[in-house]
């Protein structure tokens, strides 16, 4: 496997250019964490399953809040208790998850960037060997 230190100048320039466009920003991810209950930071890091779960929990909070307002207006005691329990459960879950994500987000960004660096080094390695193979094939045979 190719390492960054083994790249020549042209490959290093390509590597840096590509990494700038592929890597994720930790500061942007923390800004997105302000809307963490919506899962924006997880969508940004392409963790779609957990992002959808956070978004679903937030929608659950909104749903139970509306249900609470309707139940209070109609004075339906059973629905009122159910909506309070549902809203509190969803809100507590998403709040704890956001607090945990505050500590996990830097590791998630670092992991993403390391995976992208590895993928890019593999692509450069393949290009290097493809170019060497093309040069070998295009050389005329000695007479």
LINHUMO-V240451 format. One record per helix or strand of 2 or more residues. SS is the DSSP state (alpha for helix, beta for strand). FROM is the first residue (numbers start at 0). LEN is the number of residues. Records with the same first field share a line. If there is no record, write none. Layout:
SS=FROM-LEN ; FROM-LEN
This chain:
alpha=3-3 ; 8-14 ; 25-8 ; 35-3 ; 39-5 ; 47-27 ; 76-62
